[in-house]
Amino acid sequence: MKRNFVKTLSVFLALAVILSACALTSFAATAETVRQYGSRGGYLAIGDSISRGCGADGFYIDTDKAEGGQYDLFELRNVEGAFPYLIAQAVGCETPSDITDSSGTYWPCAYPGMTVAMMLDLLGVEDNFTDTELDYMYYKDMLKYFGCEQSFNGTHGESYAEGECAQCGNIYELIDRASLITVQLGMADVFYRAYRIATNGNSLAGGLSFDLRSTDAIKELVSTAIKELKAGEEYWKTYYPLLIKTLRERNPDADIVMVGAFNLVSDLTLADETIAPLGSLMSAITVSMNNCMRKWQEEYDVLFADISNAETLATEKGWSLLGDFKDNSFAGTHPSQNGYNYITRRILSVLPETETYEGLALDIGTLDKVDFVLVNGVKVNNYTLDGKILIVPCSPLAVNLTIGAENENGKITIRTYQIVRNTDGTYKACRIYGNSDALGIFLRPIHLILRIFNLIREKIAGN
């Protein structure tokens, strides 16, 4: 009878332990660890059509036109598949459907074909270069979009017009206000002239024309394109750091991310029936650009996100200079949605982790030491132990806390707590099985009985 009672008690206590363990599963850890910028100012995305989201799933309005490469260029609409939009949501910024919505804390200041040269013009920074030399057919439209009144030769104006993007804020004010800025510029500076040559069959600089049926003409085309690429690369290397320096001086407190370059035409061949790797020849340029940004990140106290492996829409289709490049180059040279997701992950990976706020003070009780601390299941090292008081910096994302100590016999004692954030921003910890929560008050004596029972059983077994 006594034996049956002990067995029944053991089963009851085991069930109690199992039930209490199940209660722990309700405190799910969060995967969001990057700094939250929405309450600190906001997020400004400066870039070209890649920042605008061209090719992303959310860029199309008329899906029937998507297969034909017809994009929607309604500029006031936030593109949900664009990497800046995805980042904005991850860092706690408001992303209204209309970018001019004043309640938003995310500002996508990006335009197809945007260049470093154009951005410097908008900011009134002299670069001794006129963008009309590149024959940008939408230069005036770009200026109007950003709301900047300038003459066509690039001289800076004093006032701002009622341009579309300008309705969400003066570019100076947005830079000053932002707590996070991504700069994705350079692809148009470097590749645009060669792109225009290849698609139109003539040189912007000298007005040359190429008969692509001639081998000599193809050689001349490639030679001219390389010359134009090198000229664009030299400009970018000279003036991109000037833009970054200008942004840093204007906003010394913002986290600024230089978004790297990737080969837009890595899979381009000469013709459908040949595998002559024309596109891969340009990889050296993007590698050089990325290496420059790695160097500049320390010089200008900014961050760098390497996106060199971004997937384009043409990656799986295969395309050629003498085939479908001319008709599909706008679509093919932009990331697929997988590519935008990849770019988003790469940028988030370089952002600072979530800021910590008030420290959580915890009495470790009978423990003599603490060997490890987990917050939301992730090991942290920024804790301190003063006597019996453990101080753990926490953030609003903190849900649970686990501390562990190993004794001389190698046995590890683990304690788990639920973290509660008070209205005044401070924190308290409610231990599971402890005296700070209702379940703990009920289970504590049972847990104590279980420990005594195990000790007695071990003692009897030892004898």
N, C-alpha and C positions, 0 to 999 in steps of 0.2 A: 504494500500500500504506500509506504513511504517512498519506495522506488518509483511507483507510478506518479506520485505527487511531484517528485523532483523532475521526472520526465516531462510532465505537463507544464510545470513552471518553466522548464528550459525551452519548451516549444513556444510558450506565451512570450517569454522574453525575446526569443529569436525573432518572432513575428513583429514585436515592437521595434526591434532594431531595423528589420527590413523595411517597415513602414516609414520609420524616420529617415532611412536612407533614401527612400523614394521621394521624400519631401525635398531633398537636396536638388533633385533634378529640375525643379521649377525655377531655380536661379540660373538661367541660361547666360552664358558668357557672350559678350558682343564682339564682333570682329572689327568694329570700327575703331581704329586707333590713331588716325591722323588728326592733326590739329583742326579745330573747328573755327572757321573764319567768319561765319555769318554774323556773330555778335561782336566782332572786333572791327568791322568795317565793311568788308565784302571782297568779292573776287572779280578782277579785271582780266579778261582774256584778249590779248593783242595778237593778231595773226592774219593769215590769208584764208583762202577757201578751205584749207584743211581745218583751221580753227572754226570756220563757219559751219563745217559739217557736211561739205559737198560729198555725196556718195553714201552718207549715213542713211539708215532706214527712215529716220524721221525727216529727211530733207525733201522727200517727195510729197506732194499733195495729190497730184493726179497720178495714181499708180499705173494707169494704162500707158503713160509715157515713160515709165521708168526703164523699160527694156530698150527703148530707143535712145537712152542717154539724156532725155530732156529733164533738166533739173528745175526745181522751183526756186526762184530768186526773190521770194517775198522776204525782204530783209528784216522786217520788224518782228518776225516770228522766231522764237527760240527753237532750235533744232534739237530734239530730244536725244538723238543718237550721237550728237557731236561730243567729242571728248571733253570740251570745257563744260558742257551741260552736265555730263556724268560726274565730273570732278566737283562741280558746284554742289550737287546733291550730296556727295560724300563728305564735303567739308562744312555742311550745315548752312548753305546759302539758299535764300529764297529764289526760285526759278519760275517766275510767272511766264505764261505763254507769250506775252507781248514784252519785248525787251525794254519798252519805254514805261512799263508799269513802275511807278515810283516806290512800290512796296518791295521791289526786288533788291537783292544784294549780290546779284551776278550780272555782269555787263560784258556781253560778247562783242567787243569792238574789233570785228574781223570782216574783211572784204575780199572777194575773189581777186587774186592778183596783187594783193597788198605787199609792199616791199619795205625794206629798211629805209630806202630813200624817201618813200612817201611818208613814213612815220616821222622821220626827221623833219620833213617839210611841215607836217602838222604841228610839231613841237617848236618850230621856228629855229631849228638847229642847222647851221650852215654846213653843207657837205661839198659845195662847189660842183654840184652835179644836177643836171636838169633831167627829170624823168621823161620828158618828151623825146629825149634822144632814143629811148627804147620804144617809142611809138605805142605807148599804152592807150588803147582806144577808149578806155573808160576812166581816164585820169580825172576828168572833170566830175564824173559821176561819183568817184570815190571821195573827192573833196566834199561834194555836196552831202554824201552819206554821213561823213564824219562832222559835217556842219562847219567846216573851215572855209572862210572866204579867202581865196588866193587867186592870183593870176595864173595863167596857164604855164608860165615859165618857172613856176615854183617859188616865187617870192612870197614870203609869209604875210598873211593879213592880220589885222588887229582884232577883228570881231568874228563872231560865230553866227552862221546862218541857221535856218531852221531845217537842217538836214535830218534824215531819219534817225541815224544812230545818235546824233547829237541831242535828240530829245530825251535820252536817258542820262545825259550829263555832259558838260564840257569836258573834253579829254584831259585837260589839266586837273580839273576837280576830281575826276575819277581816279587818276593816278595818285593824287594826294590822299584820297579817301580809302583806297584799296589796302587790305591787309595781305592779300595774295595776288600776285601778278604772274601770268604765264606769257612768255614771248615766243611765238612760233613764227619766225620770219627768216627769210633767206632763200627759200626754194624759188620764189619768183625772181628775186635779185639774180640768182645764179642761172636758173634753167629757162627763164621765160624767153630770152632772145633765141636760144637754140630751139626751143619749142615752136616759136613762130616761124623760124626758118624751115623746120622739118614739115610743119603742117601746111604752110603756104608756098613752100618751094622757092622762097626768095630771101635775100639778105636784107635785114633792116638797115644795116649800116651803109651799104653801097648800092642797094637796089638790084642786086644780081638775081638772075633767074637760073633755075637748074632743070634740065631735061633728065628726069630720073630714069629714062630708058637708056641713058648713056653711062658707061662705066666711069669715064673721066668726070662726068657731071656729079656722080655719086661721091667720088673721091673729093671733088671740090666742095660738095655739100658737107661732108664729114669734117673736112679741114676747116671750113668756115664755122661750123657749129662748135668745134673744139675751141677755136679762137674766141668765139663769143662766150663760151662757158668759162674760159680762163679769165676773161675780162670781168665777168660777173662775180667770179670767186674772189678776185683781187679787191673789187669794190666792197664785197661783203666783209672780208677780213679786215678792211680798214675802218669801216663805218658801223658795223654791227656792235663792236665793243663801245663805240661812242654812244650808241643808243642805250645800251645797258648801263653805262656810266651815268647818263642823263637821268634814267629812271631811278637809279640808286640814290643819286644826289637829291632828287626831288622827293623821294620817299625812303628815308634811311631805315624805317622800321618794318617795311613790308617784306614778306618772303617772295623773292623773285625767282622764277624758274625759267631757265633757257631750255626750250624744247628742241631737241636735236633734229638732225636731218636724216632722211632716208632716200634711197634711190627710187625715184618715181617710175623709172622705165627699166627696171632691172631685167625684165624678161623680153625686152624689145629685140627682135631679130631683123635682118635686112629684108628677107622675103619669107613667105610662108613655107617654101620648099627648102630653105636653108636655115642652118642654126648659127649663122654668123652672129656672135653675141655683141651687138652694138650697145645694148643697154648696160651690160655689165661693165663696159669701159668707163662709165660714169661713177661707178662705186668708189673709185679713188677720191673723187671730189667730196662725196658725202663723208667718207672716212676722215678726210682732212678737216672738214667743217666741224665734225664731232670732236676731233682732237683739240681743235682750237677752243671749243666751248669748255672742254675739260680743264684746260689751262686757265681760262678766264673766270671760272667759278670761284677760285680762290682769290684772284686779283680784285674782283669786284664784289666779293662777299655775296654771291648768289648761288643758286642750285642748278644742276644740270640733269636732264632726263634723256637718256639714250633711247631713241625709238627706231633705231636702224633696221630692225626686223619687222616693221609694220607691213602688214599685208595690203596690197592694192586690189582693186576690183578686177584688174586684168591678170592677176597672178596665175589663175587656173585656166584662163582662156587661151593664152598664147596670142601674140599679135606681132605684126611686122611693119617696118617703115613703108614698104611698097604694097602693103595690104590694107589692113583696117585701121592703121594708126591715125590717119587723118580724120576719119569719121568718129572714132571712139576715144581719142586721146584725152578729152576732158574727163570722161567717165573713168577711164582706165588708170589715169595718173593719180587718182584719189584713193584713200583707204577704203576697204570694205568695212562693214560693221564690226567684223572680227578685228580689223586693223584699228578702228577707233577704240574698241574695248581694250586692246593691247596697249595703245598709247595712254589711255586712262590709267591702267595699272602701273605703267612705268612712271608716270608723273606722281601718282599717289605714293609710290615706293620711296621717293626722295623727300617727301614733305616731312616736317618735324612731327613727332608723335604728339598725342593729345596733351595739352597743357595740364599740369597738376595744380590743384587749388589748396584748400586747407588740408593739413595733415591729420590722419586718423591716429589717435592715441589709444593704445590697447594694452591692458594689463595682462601679461603672459602667465600670471598665476604661479602654479607649481613648477612650471618649466624653468630650467636653469639657463637655457640659451635658446637661440633660434638659428637654425641652419639654412632654412630657405623660406621664402615668402612668395606666394602666388596671388596675383590679382586677376580675376576673371580667367583663372586657369593658366595664366602666363607668368613665368618667373620674372621677378623684378629685383633689382639690386639697390634701388634708391631709398632704402629704409635705414633707420638707425635704432639702436637699442640702448636705452639709458636706464641701467638697473633692470627693473621689471617692466618698464614702459617701452613698448614698441611703437615707433612713429613711422607710419606709411603714408607718403603723399598719395592723394586720390584725385580722381576727376569725376565729373558727373556721369561718366560711363561705367564707373566701378560698380559691380553688382555683388561679387562675393570675394572673400579673402580666405586663403589657406596658409597656415604657418606650420612648420615642421621642425622637429629636433630629434637628433639621433643620439642614443645613449651609448655607453661603453660596450654593450653587447651587440651593437649594430641595429637594435630595434628602433624604429622610427615612430615617434608620437606625432600624430597629425590632428590639428584642430581647424574646423571650418566655421566661417562666420558669414552672415548676410550683412552687407554694407548698406546703411541707410543714410541718405543725405538730408540734413535738416534744412529748414527754410532759410536759415541764416548762412548757409553755405558750408557749415561744418559737417562732420561725419560721426557716426557711431556704428559700432559693430555688435550685432546680435548673434551670439554663438549658438550653433546648433548643438542641442543637449545642454545648453548653458542656462543661466538664470535670467537671461535677458529677453527670452521669447516664450510665448504661451506653451508651445510644444515642449520646450526644454524644461519648463517648470513641472510638466506632467511626467516627462520621461526621466528626469534626473534621479529620483529615488529608485526607479526601476533599473536604470543603468547602474546605480550604486549597488543594488542587490545582485545584479548580474555579475559585477566585478567580484563581490564577496563570494558568490556561489562558485565562480571559476577558481578563486584562490583556495577555497575549501576543497574543491575537487582535485586541484593540483597537489594539495597537501596530502590528501588521502592516497592519491596515486603514487606519490613519492614514498609513502610508508609501506 
